[in-house]
Amino acid sequence: MTTVQMSGNGAGKGARPEVENVIVVGSGPAGFTAGLYAARANLNPLLITGNDYGGQVSLTYEVENYPGFPEGVSGPELVEKMKQQAEKFGTQIEFDYVNEIVVDRHPFLVRTANGQEYATKALILCTGARPRYLEVPGEKEYTGKGVSYCATCDGFFFRGKDVVVVGGGDSAVEEGIFLTKFANRVRIIHRRDELRASKILQNRAFHNEKIEFVWNTVVTEIVGKDGKVVGVKTRNTVTGEEGQLDTDGVFIFIGHLPNNELFHGKLEMDEDGHLVTDHFMRTNVPGVFAAGEIMDKVYKQVATSVGQGCAAAMQAEKFLAELEENGYPGFKDPRVFRQPVQTPA
Ligand SMILES: Cc1cc2nc3c(=O)[nH]c(=O)nc-3n(C[C@H](O)[C@H](O)[C@H](O)COP(=O)(O)OP(=O)(O)OC[C@H]3O[C@@H](n4cnc5c(N)ncnc54)[C@H](O)[C@@H]3O)c2cc1C
């Protein structure tokens, strides 16, 4: 590992202090917003993009529910604007991937795939999440062209149309019910003959005239024509019989996976693997904050991720001011550390 240890004075763009004030991990909406706010607070933040530059929203062609864009905006354009705004105020953006964080000493350490090792006083983790994919032919090709993982985001595009929902848990049923506000017919395709969703949601779905269930069935292919979805190929899990359903849209809700590989055994997570934070975006380790879908399993929107990124950076600023005055709080609360805390060089 190479340690980045540049003086930061006059060494040009890319020169970094020996110990960073704050490193933001992730280049989705939460990360860029955290970078923007940290930069405007004069914290000279470093943002490490990860392999999915721009995060999940860059996968979508049209965002219509992010305020300030009444005509809508493409996902890639939105994140590009976020990046430019963060950079304009001094966020340094590194195209790299974090392999390891060390949070049982202070300053924390961040090690990357490019062989860099950074020391930092505060960390803002915005590694987001990813939908669980069906991994069938046509899925990638038609994402944003009829295949969706977000009813709140895309339901509006299916007014008066026919859609299928894949899944049988709370998300599938809840989103299926939501889609009946727009679509004429919503067919929920589930691999078993009963739902995993809560009884209350099941009752609502069973009493909704627009919802039909296709039991014991899996989707084996997404079929498109002229650049948009026209149907799904299916297989019955009991009889093996194959078929095809014509539809305009496929909403896939078979799970949501937080990108938490870095945090196992280091930071507190809930049963689904999201980082646990308080209202101030603080994890269980003082100085480590989290924002966006890595900690939020409820709202999962650009607007909410941006808000959480903003809050995390404001709290990081407060933490750094207190650190300056009182030193690292871990000294007073050794329970959060497995190893003795080291003093900054
Ligand atoms: C297809 C699709 C369409 C959507 N459409 C809409 C919409 O229209 N409106 C809306 O409000 N929401 C929409 N969403 C949801 C929205 O995209 C997310 O809520 C939002 O992107 C979450 O932002 P985030 O910053 O928390 O994380 P993400 O966007 O998930 O970004 C995570 C970032 O972390 C980085 N990262 C992960 N691991 C590491 C690592 N080890 N080191 C460094 N970096 C790392 C990744 O590279 C990525 O840049 C959509 C989602 C999808 C999948």
The ligand as an ORCA input file, in Angstrom:
! r2SCAN-3c Opt
* xyz 0 1
  C     -33.119      1.965    -12.202
  C     -33.358      2.922    -11.055
  C     -34.121      4.054    -11.275
  C     -34.343      4.956    -10.235
  N     -35.097      6.065    -10.484
  C     -35.297      6.967     -9.503
  C     -36.082      8.138     -9.726
  O     -36.604      8.359    -10.826
  N     -36.248      8.996     -8.688
  C     -35.709      8.785     -7.440
  O     -35.871      9.615     -6.552
  N     -34.980      7.660     -7.198
  C     -34.754      6.764     -8.184
  N     -34.047      5.622     -7.933
  C     -33.470      5.454     -6.586
  C     -32.201      6.310     -6.445
  O     -31.370      6.066     -7.545
  C     -31.493      5.995     -5.144
  O     -32.362      6.271     -4.081
  C     -30.214      6.830     -4.960
  O     -29.358      6.672     -6.049
  C     -29.493      6.406     -3.691
  O     -28.370      7.233     -3.581
  P     -27.109      6.831     -2.686
  O     -26.144      7.938     -2.885
  O     -27.531      6.478     -1.336
  O     -26.525      5.470     -3.294
  P     -26.255      4.899     -4.738
  O     -26.910      5.686     -5.778
  O     -26.558      3.454     -4.621
  O     -24.688      5.110     -4.920
  C     -23.766      4.357     -4.173
  C     -22.368      4.796     -4.526
  O     -21.458      4.149     -3.650
  C     -20.356      3.709     -4.379
  N     -19.698      2.610     -3.660
  C     -20.231      1.419     -3.282
  N     -19.269      0.680     -2.683
  C     -18.144      1.430     -2.689
  C     -16.807      1.221     -2.239
  N     -16.436      0.091     -1.618
  N     -15.894      2.204     -2.430
  C     -16.247      3.376     -3.015
  N     -17.509      3.631     -3.454
  C     -18.422      2.662     -3.303
  C     -20.916      3.318     -5.740
  O     -19.885      3.327     -6.727
  C     -21.939      4.429     -5.949
  O     -21.306      5.530     -6.534
  C     -33.802      4.706     -8.950
  C     -33.054      3.551     -8.722
  C     -32.830      2.664     -9.764
  C     -32.020      1.417     -9.515
*
